[in-house]
Amino acid sequence: MKIVVIGADGQLGTDICEALDKNKDEVIGLTIEHIEVTDIDSVSNVLKEARPEVVINTAAFHDLEKCEDEPLRAFEVNALGGRNAAMVCNDINAVLMHISTDYVFDGEKRAPYIETDKPMPLNVYANTKLSGEYFVEAIAKKFYILRVSGIYGKAPCIGKKGMNFVKLMLKLSRERDEVRVVDNEILTPTSTVEISNQVVKIINSHVEYGLYHCTAEGSCSWYEFAKEIFDITKPDIRFNKAAPGEFAVKVNRPEYSVLENKCLKDRGINIMRHWKEGLRDYLAKE
């Protein structure tokens, strides 16, 4: 199958390209040098020349603070980017797979969110990602929207100075005597390798189009996530919970953003493992 991956040099895009390559698909990886998702002419020219059967859009502006400072740019990338991809995919009769986020919820439910729960975004980033979902749902004839959570991968995170949470914890454990992490936000850390394998499964299964949650099983706080990292790597440091308010939060974010892969499970194609298994595999390769 001929598949275009937009954002092919990002954390998720890199591993999706590798998973598709292993699946013997014909993969065309596109970066900002090849395509500008905010420009409909760029999207149209590139995709019409490539003529893929599937387009996977992982491009995103996801620095929370920068999104607050540059809401128009965030909307252009996260919302209009999805709109442009949807319009062109219709023109070339391609399936669009669009990546979204757990942050579309406000966390008040305090139980795993399913696909039919009402979104209630708290910040500019989340609002623009939700807008992207709405554009794709309203325009695309053949689409999958995948909401992911707490992702980390081997490729540098372009929007976060090359860091993901795991790499940051490993870096701090080498540089400091003590590491302190907040314990008041609950999420599901998810390896990009796990998501990529699930992406291949969805495409190969020709499952019905629509919105899917796609995260690892289980949940934890950032503190519990860091504790598992250190339990595996065993650095010589003191590790403690951060005091309430110790780290100033400049952007509102949900304190609970755990997703349940209900639709994947209902269709019998959920292959996401527990987050601890994905983490162990990731650290074994670091």
Helices and strands as residue ranges (DSSP letters): E 2-6, H 11-22, E 26-30, H 40-50, E 54-57, H 64-69, H 71-75, I 76-80, H 81-92, E 95-101, G 102-104, H 124-139, E 143-148, E 151-152, G 158-160, H 165-175, E 178-181, E 186-187, E 190-191, H 192-205, E 210-213, E 220-221, H 222-233, E 238-241, H 262-266, H 275-284
